C-alpha cells in the first residue's frame, strides 16, 4: 500500500506550491480513483476486519488530502495523504486488526459500519465533488457468497463498479500475492471419453490394463458416464449385463502438466455396487468390495450398496502422478450376477485447499483480477413473472460488455409436475442417525446434460426481442404444462471470456419461474364440515384469502421428513439428526421461486404428534431470503432466512387454529416485549402429477395442505427487525446445556463463548445480591414478559436444566457487566389459553419469589400487572382482538378442516367458533377441559387480580383517579382539556409523589367483523 498519511513515516507533499499543484490536477485525476474492494462481512463477526480499498488507475499520484467518504462510512483523509499511480489504499474499520490479520497497513478508523445487505458508498474530493460511488448489494447480480468471509472485488479497475457484474467474490485460497486457487478438473462429471470393456472375459494382458501404455483391443468401447443399467440414470446403457456378467472394466487417460503443482487430489465416486480404482497401475482405493484379487466374474463380496456420491481424498498425489499422460482404471463389481442395477461415474480433480474460504486481498491486486472481464449480466427475469399454462413467455436479461457481446445462450430445465429434481440427495434414515453431519451428495441427474436444453438469446429486435441493440437479450419459451417448474441459466461471451449466471458461488444454482394458473377452488368430494353440506365449493377468492406458500418436492422426501411411518421417525436423543436440513425443494410465494431450499421438521416432544399437520422449518439460500408479509399484506422490514411453521395444535392434542399463538405474539409485542411475529398462510405441497385428484379421496391427496401459522425465527435478523442492540441470543432447547449449540446470534462485542448463558443457569438464584440481580437481568422487560405469561398461562418451562426450552435468552449489551443483561423472550407458547404444563416459574421468578431483599422487585412486578390489567386484559380489549384474529381465517378454516378431518394421517379439533368462545371463557369466565388444569370463575382476569392484591397492595396503592373532559363541545382536536379528581391515598393524601398521564386514541366505531384488515386501537 502506497497511500498513507503524514506522521506515520509516509510520503507527504512538501511545500505550498506542491500542495497547490496537486489540487489543480486532483479534479482531472480523481476519475481514475475507484472503489476496488469491499469487505463487509468477516467470517468472525467479533473481529473488526471490515475495510474499503481504493485504487489509483492514473499514471501519476493523486493527493487525497481532505477527500471524504460521506455515505456508508464516514472518514476524512488526513492532509498529505498520497495515492501513488497504480497502487491501492486501504481504509479500515480498525487498522491494528487489519495489520494483525492481513499484514497490511491501513488508514482509519472510520466511523459507521458496512451494511451486510448492501448500501451506497460515496467518495468525495476536497471540493465535495463525487469521485466514485458504489451501491453494492447482497443479492444477484452482486456476488452472494460473502457470508463465508470473502470480500467483493472489482474484476478490473476500469469497469463500471456500480454494476454488480463487475464484481466477484474474492477467490478461495488466495495467497499473499493475491494469486487465487484455481480449480483443476482432470476428469469431469458425465465425461464422454471413458473406455470400457464388459466383464465377459478378463482384459488381455492380465494387470497391464491398469497401466498407461496398455494397448486396447476391439473389446474396448467409448462411452459417457454414468455407465450401467437398471436405474434409469445411465448415459451408456449395459442392457445385456444382468445375469450375463458381473463386472465392467473402465479406463480414462488424463494430462498432468506438472505433478509438483498438484497439492491435493480428490476422487468423487458414484458407484453401485462396488469398485477398485488404480492410478498408473497403483491401487488407490476400493469401495464396497471385499479384500483380495477380483476376477472378471467375481461379485463384490459385500452387501448390496446403493449408489451415492462419495468424496475420497487421495494421499500423496506427487507419488501417483506422472508428468504428461496418466491413466485411471476402475474395475466395477456388482453384488450378484442377477443384481437389478449397476452404475459408475467418477470425477478426478484438485480440491480446494483446507482454508478455501474466500480470502480478501487488501492492499494487493485483486484475486479475481482479469485484463478482459466477461460480459455483465443483470435484470434477469421472465415475462410474465408467473406464466399460466400453455402461455408462451420470454426470458430476458440486460447484458453489456466494453468489448461487445458476441453470444448469449439460455440453458433451461423443465421440471414437470410430480418429477421434482433435487440438486442434492437426502441422507437415508440410517445415515441421518449414524452420520447426520456428512454433506449431502450431488444428484448427477440435476446437472446431466440431457436434462438441460439450450437456446440462443437475441438483441436484434426480431421475433421475441422488442428493441434491437438495447442490451436486453431475449428468448421465447413455448407454453408449458400447469404447475411446471422452469429452471434456467444464462451464459454470455465477448468472444474471449465467458460468464454463467447465477454465479457458481450462488447456492440457488439457477433462476426459476413457476408456470401456474393460480390456486383453484376447493370442492370436498367425500365429506365436509361446511353447513351447506357436500357440493359446497370453497371459491378461489377464499382459498387466496391468505398468503399461499407452495413447496415443490419429491413425494418420498416429504414422506420421510413427515414420518407418518414411524420407521422414519428420529429419536429425540438424536438432536443433530433432527436439526439436519436434509430435504430439498422449491418454495414459491408471491410469484418468486426459491429453488433448492432445504427443509425439516421442528419441535421436540411433539415433533411426531400422531396424525395431522407437522410443524416445519425451511431454510432459504443466502442472497435469496424470503420477503414475508404480515397478516395485513405489509412487508416485514427484514427478509427471513428461515421460516418456522406451526401446525396449530399443542402436545396436549388441543387445536387452536393459530389463534392462541397469534394473540400471544400481539400481546407481547404490544407491551414492549420483542416476540416473534406470526401470520396465517395457506400451504400447498406439490408432490404429485395432479393438483386436485378427482377420486373419492382427492380432497386429502392434492396440493392443498390446509392452513398453517408462520413464526418469525430467532436470529440476527430478529434483532434487526425489533431494533435490538447486537448482543448474544440463545434459543433454548430441551436437554441442551451447551450454550454454543443454541446460540442464534453472536453479538459483535459480546463474549464469544457461552459464559453469559452459563452465568444465568448457574448464578441466577435467590441468594444473589440485589445489585447482582439488577445488573444481570432486565427486570422491566421481564415484568412485561411474565405478566403476559400469567395472563395466557404460558407455563411450559421450569427454573432447571431438565426443561431448558420454550423461551429465548437475549443478552443486551450493558456497561455494568461484560456478560450483558438477560432479557427473557417468548417461544413455543402453543400450550396456553387452557392446556398447560408446569407452574410458570423460570430463573428470574425463582430468584425474586420470596425474601425481604427482593420485595421491591415483587412490587415493581405487581405494578406492571396492575397496569396491564387496567389497560389491556379487559373484555372490551381482548375479546375484539380474538374476534379479529378469527375473522382473518373465517371460511378458510372450514376448508382446512375438510382437508384434514377423516384424512389419512388426519386430525380434527372441531369448529373454530368453539375455540373462540373457549378463549374468551378462559380469559374472563372460567375454564375447564380434559387437559386441565381448571381456571376458576372469573377466568385469568380474576387470577391477575389476585396477583395484584398480594403483598398488602390493596391497602397501599392510591385510589384510582377519575378523568373528566373539560373542553368545548364536539371535542375539537386543538382544544382537548381533561381534569382528574383530587389525589387520594389510604395512607394519607399528603403521600402524593407524581402523576403520569397516558393519552390514547379510542375508536368506538370499530367492528372486527366488518373491518378484518385492521386491528383495534389500543389504549396502551
N, C-alpha and C positions, 0 to 999 in steps of 0.2 A: 504494500500500500504506500503510495507516494503522497497522498493528500493528508496533511497534518496541520495542527495549529501551532502558532508560535508559543514558546515557553516550554515545549516538550522536546527540544532538541531537533526540531524540524525546520524545513525551509520557511523563511519569512521574507516578504517583499521588503526591500530596503530603500528608504528614501521616499520623499513625497512624490517626485516625478515618476518613480516606478509604480507607485500606487495609482496615480492618475492615469498613466498609460494603460495599466491593466484594466482600469474601469472603463476606459474608452473602448477597448476591444471586447469587454465582457459580453456586451449585447450581441456582438457578432458571433462569438464563440459559444454562447450559452446553449444554442440549439443543439450543439454536439454533446452536451452533458445529459445523460439519460439515467433513469432509474433502471438498474440492471439485475438486481436480485433482491428478493423479499423473503425473509424468514419469519413467519408469523405464528407458527405453532410448533415449538420444540417438542420433541418426544417426552422430555422431562418438564412437566408444567412448572415445577418449582424452581427451575434453573432459568435465570433471566438472560436468555441467549438471543432474544429477538434482535434482528438488525435489518437495516436497509442499506444496500450497496448502490453507489452511483458510479458511472464510468464516463471518462472523457474521450470521446471519439475524435476530438480535434487534433490537428498536428502540432499544436502549441499548448502550453499550460493555460489554465483558467484560474483566475483569482476568485475564490468563493467567499471572500470576506463579506459578512453581512447577509449572505444568502440564508434563506429560511425554508424549513418545512412548516406549512401552515395548515395542512389538513391531514388527518390520520394521526400524525405525531407532531410535536411542537419542538423545534430546535432552531437556533440561530448559529451559523458558523462563525467562529471567532475571527477577529482581524488577522490577516496574514495567512489564512488557510489557502494553500495552493493545491491544485489537482493537475498533475503532470499529464502530458499527452499520452493517450493510450492506457492510462492507469486507472485503478479503482480506489475508491474511498469508502470506508465502512463506517456507518453511523449506528452505534449500538445502544441498546436499552441499558446495558451495564458493561462498560468496556472491560473491566477486570475479568468478568466472567467469560467474555468472548476471547480474551487473551488466554485464559486458562483452558478453555475447551478447544479452540481452533488455532491457538498460537498466532493470533492476528491482532495487531494494534488497531484501535478504533477510536473515533471521536464519540462524544456523548458524555453523560447520558442524555437522552431526550426524554421529554415528558409525554405521557399517554402510552397506550398500548395498541399494537396492531390487532385488528379485529379478525377473529378466526373465520368468520363468514364473509369477509371482504369489506373493503371500504376504499375511499379515494385518498390517494397520497398526492400532495401538491408541493412542488419545489419552486420557490420564487427567488429571483435575483435581488440585488440590493435596491433596485428601482421598483420592486414589487411586481415586476413582470413575471408571468408564468414561464418557467424554463422547461418543466416537464410535469406531467401528471399521469397517474395510472389509477384506474379504478379496478382493482383486482377482485376476484370472486372465488367462492368455494364450490362452484358448480360449473359444468360444461358451458362454454368452451374453455374454461380455465382448468388447469390440472387439479384433480380432486384427491390426489394421493398424499397431500401434505400432512394429513393426520398422522402419518407414520414417522414424522420428524424431519421431513425434507423441506428444503426451500423451493420457491419457484424461481426459475432462472430464465432470462431472456436468451433466446437461441442465438441471436446476433444483435449487437447494439444498434444497427441501422434499421431494424424492424420497427414497425408501429407498436410500441409497447403498451398501448391501451387496448390491444386486441388479445384476447385470451389465447388464440392460436400462435402467438409469437412467443409463448412461454411454455416451458416444460418443467416437470418435477425434476429436481436435481437427481443425478443418476446414482444408483446403488453402487456402493463400493468405490466411490470417487476418492482418489488418493490426494496427497498433499499438493500435487501439481495440478489437481483438477481433472486428471485423466480418468474417465469413468470405466467401470467394469462393463465389458461388452459381452452379451450372451453369444455363445457359440454352440450351434446345434450341428452335430455330425450326422445324425440320422433322425429325421423328423417323424411326427405322427402321420400315419397313413402313407408312408413312403412308398412310391411305385416301383422302386428298383431292387426289391428283395429278390433273391434267387432261392427257390425252394425245390425240395425233392420229396415225393411221397415215400413213406416208410415201408414200401412193399418189399424192399431189399436194402441191405446196408450200402452206403456210398462206396464206390470203387476206391481202392487205395487205403482202406482202413481209416485211421485217425487223421489222415492227411487233409480231409475235407475241412478241418478246422483251421488250416494254415492259409496264409495269403496266396502262396504260389500254386495252390491246388488247381488242377485242370478239370473243369466240369465236363461231364459227358452229356449226351442227349436226354438223360433223365431229369436234368435240372431245367426249371422253367422260371419265368419272371412274373412276379405278382405284387400287388399292392396290399399292404396290411390294413386291417387285420385279415389274417388268413385262417380259415376254419370252416365250421359248419354248425348247423343246428340251433343257432340263437338269433338269426336274422340281423346280425351286426357285422358280418364279414364282407370285405371288399373282394377277396379272392375266395371262391367257394370250392370246398373239397367235397363235392356231392357224393363221391363214392367211398368215403373214408369209413363210415360206420360199419362195423362187422367185417371190414376187409383189411385194415391196417391201423395200428395204434399209435404210430409216431410220424413226425414230419421233421425234415432237416431244413434249416434256413441259413443263408449266408448273405452278408452285405459288406461291400468294400466302402471305406471312408478315408478321407485325406486329412492328415495332421501335418501342417507346415512346420511346426516347432513344438515337439513334445514338452520342452522345458517351459513353454508358455502356457501349459495346461495345469493350473494349480489344483484342480479337483475334477473328478469325473463322476457323473451320475447316470444311472440306468433307470429309466421309467419302464416298468414291465407290466404288461396286461396279458395274463395267461390263464387258460383253463384247459387242462388241469395243472400240469407242471412242466418244468423245463430245466435244462442245463445250459449255461452260457459260457463261451470261451471268447477271448480276445487274443488274436495272433497265436492261437493254439493253447493258451493258458486258461484253465478253468477259473472263472471269476465269481460265479455264483450258481447255486442250484436252488430252485424253488419248488416245494411241494412234490419232491421226488426223493425216493429212498437213496441211501448211500450206495456206492459201488458203480461199476460199469453198467451201461444200459445198451441193450441191443436194439436192432430196428423193430423187433416185435415185442419189446418189453412193455409193461404197464408201469405206472408211476410208483406203485407200492405204498401209496398213502391214500387216505380218504379223499373222495371226490372234492375238488376245490373249485368253488365258483369264482369266476373272473372278477377282478377289480384291479385298479391301478396301484402298483407298489413302487415306492421310491427306494432305490438302492445306491448308496454311496460306495464307489469302487476305490479302495485304498491304493496309494502309491501309483498314480497314473503314469509317472515317468518310467516305471519299470514295465508297464504294459504296452505302451505305445511306441511306435517307430516313426521316424521322420519320413514323411511321404505317405505311401499306401499302407493301410491297415485293414483287418477284416474282423468282423464279429460273426460268430457262428452259434446257432441255437438248435438244440435238439428238443423238440416239443413232444411231450409224452402224455397220453391220455390215461385216465384211471382204469378203464376197462376197454376191451375191444369193442364192446357194444354201447359205449357211452353215448349219451344223447347229444353231446356237443363238444366242440374244441375251438379255441380261439387263441391267437397270438398277435401281439403288436409290441414294438419296443421303440423307445426314444433314447438316444445317446447324446449327452450334452455336457457342457461345462456349467455347473450350477452357480448361482450367486454365492459370493463369499459369505461366511457366517455373519459378518456385520454388514449385511446387504441392505440395511435401511438406507433410504435416500440420504445422501450426505451433502450438506451445504458446502459452498466453496467461497467464503468471504475473503475478499482481497485478492482473489486469483481468477484466472479465466474460468468462465462457467463450464461446468462439466458437460453441459448439453450444447456447447458452442458448435456452430456449423457455419461454414462460409456460404453455403447455399441452403437456406431453410426450405422446408416443404411448404406447399400451399396452406393457407389459413382457412379453416372451416368453422363456420358458426351459423347460428339461426337455422338449425336443423329442425324440420317439422314435417308433419303430414297435413294435407289439406283435403277434406276437413280433419280436425284433430281426431275425431272418433267416427270413422265412416260407418255407414249402415251396410247391411248385407247386399251384395251384388253391386254396390256403388263403386265405380272406379275412383281412385284417389291419386293424388300426387305426393311424392316425396320431394322436398325442396331443401336447398342449403345455399347459404351465401359463401362463396369460395373465391379467394383472391390470392395473388402471388406477384411480387415485384417483377418476376421474370415471365409472367403469364402462366395460365393454367393449360396444360397440354391435354389432360384427360381426366374425367371423373367417372367413377363407377359406383353403382349401388349394389350391395350384396345383401340378399334378403332370404329369410327363412319363414315358411308358412307353417304355423302350428295349428292343426285343425282341432276342433272340439274333441275332448277326451283323449288327446295324444300329447299332453304336455311333455316337453323335452327338457329336463333339467341340465344345467351345465355341470353340476356335481351330484354324485350319487350318495344317498344317505348311508350311514353305518347301519349294519344289521342290528337286530336286537342284542345278539350275543356280543357284537363288537362294542355297542353302547355300554354294556355292563362291564366289559373287561378293559377296554381302552377308549374311554369316551373322548379323550383329548387328541386323538390322532386326527389329522386333517381328512376332509372328505376327498374321495377320489374323483378326478375329472371324468366326465361322461364322454367317451370318444364319439358317441353319436351326435352330440351337440355340435362339435367342430367338423364332423365328417363332411368331406367335400360335396357328396351327393345331396346333402341336406341344405345346401345353400345355392342360390341362383344369382346370376349377375346380369345387370342391365347397365347400359351407358346412360349417363345423365347429360343433359344438353343445356346450352345457354345461347341458342340460335334464334329464339323467338318463334320456332316452329312447333306444331302439334301441342304437346303439353306445356311447353315453355312459353310464358306470356310475353317476355320482353327480351330481345336479343342484347347481349353484351352488358347486362346489368350486374353480372356476377352471381346471379341466382340460378343455380343449376336445378333441373327438374327431371323427374322420371315418372311415367304414368304406370300405375299398378292396376291390373284388371280387378273387377269386383270379386270379393271373397265371401265365403260362407259366414252366416251369422255366428258370433262367438269365436271367431278366429283370432289368434294372436299373431300379429305380423311383426317379426323382428328384422332389424336392418342395421347395416353398417355402411359407411361411405369411405372410399379411398380416392385420393386425388394426387396427381403428379404434375410437376412442372417440366417433365421430360428428363429430369436428373434425379430428383428425390421424390419420395412417396410418403404420404401420411394416411393413417387409418383412424377414423373416429367411430365410436368412443376410443380414447387413447388406451393403451394397454394397461395403464395403472388405474383405470376406471373399473371398479368392481361391477358396474351394471352390465358390462360386456357387450351390450348392443343397445340401440334405440328400439322402441317398440310402440305399436299402436294396437288398439283393440277394435275389431270390427263388430259392431253391436247395434241391434235395433232398439235397445232400451229395455228397461225392466217391464215385463208384461204383467197383465192382470193375473191374479192367483185364484183358481177355482178348485176348491176341495171336491174330490170325487167320491170319497168314501164316508167321511163323517165331518161334522162341523159344529162349532160352538156358537156360530152366529145365529141370532134369533130368527132370521129368515129361513134357516134350515138349508138342507142340501139344494144345490142350484144357485146359491148365492155366490157372486163373484166379487172379490176384492179388487176394485178398479186400479188401473196403473197409477193414478194420482195418489191413492192411499199407499201403494207399495213404494212410491217415490217420496213419501212424506218425510222420510228420514234419509240421512246420507247413506248411499249404497256403497259398501265395500265388497269387492269381488276378489276371491282367491282362485287362481287357476293353478292346479297342481295335479300330480298323479294320484289316482284313487287309492292305490296301495300305500302310498306315502301318508296320505291323510288318515287312512285306517290305522296304520302303525302308530302314528302320532296320537290319535284319539284313544286307541287301545280299548275299545269296547270289548275286544277279545282280550281277556285277562293275561293271555300268554305274552302280550306286548307291553304290559304294564311294568314300569320301572320302580323298584322298591324305593321307599322314602330314604333309606340309608345311602342310596347311590346319588348323592347330591350333584356330582359332576355330570353324570349321565343325564339327570333331569334338567340340568342347565344348558345342555348342548342344543344349539340351534341346528338341528340335524336334517331338517326337511326344507326343500326349496319350492318356490312357487313364484307366480307373477301376481302382484297386488294392484288392483285398478280402483281408482277413486277420482271422480271429477274429471274423467277423460284422460287422466295421467296414468301411464303404465309404469309400475316399479317392478322391473323384471329381476329375477334371480335373488329375491329376498329370501330370508330364512325364517322358519317358524318352529314353535314347540308349544307344549302345554305349560301352564303356570299353576301355582298353588301347591301346598304341601299335603296337609291332611285330606283335603277334598279334591285332589287332582283327578282321581278316577271315581267320582261320587255316583256310582251307579249309572243309570240311564240319563238321558237329557243332554243338554249342551255341555261343552267344555269351555273352560276359561283358557285363553290362548295368549301367546306373546309373539309378536312379529318384530323382526329387526330389519331396518332399511339400510341400504348401502350408503356409504359416505358420498356426499355430493348429490344425494337423491333422497333426502329425508322427506317425511310426509308432511304436507301442509294440511293439517286437520282444521276443521271448523267446529265451532261450538253448537249448542242446540239452536242458536239463532242465526246460523249461517255466517257467522263472523270468523275470520281467520284468527287462530291463536297467534300471539305475537312471535313465537319461535317455533320452527318446524320440529317435529317429533322424530327422534332417532328410533325409538321403539314404541310400539303400540301394545298396551295391555288390554285384554278384553275380559269382561265379566259375564258369567253365564246366568246371572240374575236369580240364583238361589244359593242358600248357605249350607253349611255342613250339618245343619240340623234338618235339612230337607224342607226348608220353608222358602217358598217362592216370594220374590219381592218386586219383580218386573223392573228392577233397577231403580225403583223409586227411593228406597232407603238410602242407597249409596249416592244417588243424585242429590237428595235433600241434605244428606250429611256434608257433602262437599260444599254445597252452597252455604250452609251454616258456618262451617269452619272458616271459609274464606270471608264471609260477611263480618265475622268478629275479629278478623286480622290474623288468623292462623293460616299460613300458606299450606294449602291442601291440594292434592292432585285434582285437576278439573275432570269432569265426566261429561259424556254426551251419549245419547242413544244412536244406534246405527242399524241398518238393515244389512245382514250378512248373506253373501252368496258364495257357495263353494262349487266351482265348476270342475268336475272330475269326469263327467260322462259325456256322451255324444248328444244327448237330448236335454234341453233346458227344463222342460216341464213334461215328463213322461205321461202318456195318456192312459196307462194301465191303472187298475184299481188302487195300487199303492203309490201312484205317481205323485200325490201331494207330499209324500215323505221322501222321495228319492231324487228330486230335481235339484236345481241350483239353489233354490230358496232354503236358507238355513235359519230363518227367523230373525228375531230382534236380539241385539246384544248391547252391552254397555262398553264404551271406550273409556279408558282410565289413563290419565297422564302418568308418565313414569318419573321416578326419582333419578335425576342425573344432573349434569351441568346445565342442560337446557331448562330444567325445572327452576334452578336458581336464577337463571337469566329472566325467565318468564315472570317469576314472582318478585323480581328485583331484590334478591338477597345477595349479600356480600359473598365473595368466593371463599367458602370455608369447607371443611371436610363434611361429607354427607354419607351416612350409612343407612342402608335399608335392611333392617334386622330380619334374620331368618331363624326359624326354629332349629335349635341344635347346632348352630354355627357360632363359635365363640371367638374365632379369629377375625378381628375387625377388618383386616386386609381383604378378606374374602367377600365381604359385604359392602365395601366402600364403593360408592357410586360417583363420588367426585372428590378429587384431591384438591384441596384449597391451595392457592398459589403460595401463600405464606404460612400455611398450617403445617403441623408435624407430618412427616412423611411415613411414619409407622402408624400404629393404632393406639398410641398412648392415650389420646383423648377418649377413645371408645372404652379402653380398659379402665381408665380412671373413674368413669361413671359406673361401670359394672362393679368395681371393687371398692369404691370410696363413697358413693352417694348413699349415705346411711344416716339414721337419726343421731348418731354420735358426732357428726361433723359440726363444727362451729357455725354460727350464723354468718360470719364473714366468708367462710369457705363456701357455704351454700349460696350466698348472694353472688359470689364471683364466678361460680361454675355452672349456674343454671339461670336461664332467662325465665324468671318466675312470672312476670307479667304475661308472657306468651303461654306459659304452662297453665295459668289460671283459666285462660280462654279455651285452650285446647281441652282441658279436662272438664270444664263446665259443659261443653257440648257432649263429651263422652258420657257424663252423668245424665244429661237430658235424653240421649238416644239409647243409653245403656250399651255403649261400646266397651265391653269389659274383657275381651278375649286377650288378656295379657296378664302377666304376673311380675313382681319385682324379683325374679330369679332367673337363672340362666336356662332352666329347663323350658321356659316359654319366652325366649327372646324373639318375638315376632310381632307382626301386626302394627308396626309403627316404624318411623324413621327417626334417626338422630342427626340433627344438623348442628354443627359447632360454629357459631357465628364468631368471626374474629373479635378479639377482645384485648384491650390494653391491660386488663387485670391478670390474665393468665395466657401463656403461650398455647394452652390446650383449647382455648375458646370456651364460649358459654353454650351449654346444651339448650337446644330448642327441640322439644318433642313434637313430631309431626305425625298425622294420622295415616293409617294404611289398613286395607282389608277390613272395612267396617260393615261387611255384609250381615254378620250376625249381630244385628242391632234392631231397635224398634220391636222388641219381643224376644225372640230366641236369643239366648246369650250363654256365654261361658264366663267363669271367673267372677271376681269381685271388683274389678276396676281399680286395682292398686298397682301402680308402677313404681319405679325407683324414686321419682320425686315425691309422690304422695306418701310413700312409706317413710320418707325422710322427715316429713313435717306433720304426720298424723297426730302425734302426741308430744307432750313435754312443754314446759313453760317457755323454754328458749325459742321455740318456733311458733308461739302463739300469734305473733304479728303476721307470719305467713298465712296462717289459717284465717285470720281476719281479712287480709287482702283477698284471699280466695273467696270468702263468703261475700265480700263486697262486689266482686265481679258476678258471682252467681245471681245476686240480687239485681244487678243492672241487666243481666241477660233475661232474667225472668220478667222484669218490668217492661222491657222493650222488644223482646224477640219471642220468648216462649209463651205466647198468648194465642188463644184460639183465633182471634181476628188476624193474626200474622201467619201462624204455622199452617192452619187449615187451607188458606188460599195458596200457599206455596205447594202443598201436597196436590191440591186440585190442578194447579198449573202444570206440575210435572206430569201428572196423569193425562192431562189434556194433550201433551206432546205426542203421546203414543196411543191415543184412544182406540181407533178401529184397527190399527196395525197390530195391536196386542192380541186381538182375536185371531188374526191371520197367523201370528206367532204360535198361538195355542193350537190352531189347526195343523200347523206343521209338525209339532212335537207331541201332541196328545195322541196316544194309541199308536205312535210310530215305532218302528223297530228302534231299539235303544232310546225310547222316548220317555217323556215325563210331563206331568201336568199339575198345576197348582191352583186351578180354579180361576174365577173371574178376577180381573184387575180391580173392579169396584169393591170386591171383598177386602182386598189388601188396603185400599184407600181408607175404608171405614176402620179397618184394623189399626192402621197407623194413628188415626185421629183418636180412637179409644185409648191406645197406648199412651198418647201424649196427655189426654185431658179427662178420660173417663175411668179407666181401669182396663186391665188386660189379663187374659189367661189363655193358655194354649197348651197343647200336649208336650211342647218342647220346654216350657217353663223358662225361668221362674215367673210367678204371677206378679202383676203390678196391681196394687190395691186401688180402691176407689180414689178418684181424683187424678189418676194417671201419674206420669212422671212430673207433671206440674206440681202436684202435691208433694212429691218427693223432693223436688228442688226447694219448695217452701220449707220443708223440714230441715234441709241442709242450711238454709239461710238463718233459721232460728237457733242454730247451735251456738254455744258459747255466750249465752245471755245477750245476743244481739237484739232480741226483741225488746229489751228494756234499755238499750244503749243507743240505738240509732235515732236520729231526729225524725220527727213526724214528716210524712210526705207532703211537700208544698202543693198548693193548688195554683194553677195558672189561669188568669182571666185576660181576655182580649180587651184592650182599651183604645184601640184605634178607630178611625172613621168607619162608617157602614160600607159594606161592599169589599172590604179587605183590600184596599189599593196596595200594590206591591211596594210602593215607595213611602208608605205610612203605616207600617205594621207595628203596633205597640202592645206589649204584654206586661202584666204585673203579677207578681207572686204574692201569696199570702205571707204574713209575717213568719219569721223563723220561729220554730217551736221545738223544744227538745225536752225529753223526760228528765234529763239531768239538770235542767235549768236553761232558760232562754239565753243566758249570757255565755253559753258554751259555743256560740257561733264562731266558726273559723273561716269558711269560704263557701261560695256557691258557684256552680258552673251551669251555664245554660246549654242546652242541646237543641239545635234547630234542625228540623227535618221536614221534607215535603210530604203532604198527605193527598192521596187521590181517592176520593170517595166513590168515583165512578168506575173504579177498576172492577172488571168482571173476568175471571180467569178463563171461563168457558168461551167468552166472546173475543178474548184477546190472547190467544195461545202463544203469540210470538213475542210476548214481553212478560217480564217478571213484575210482581207488585213492587211498589215503593216501600222501602223500609224506614222506620223511624230511627234506625241505628245511625 
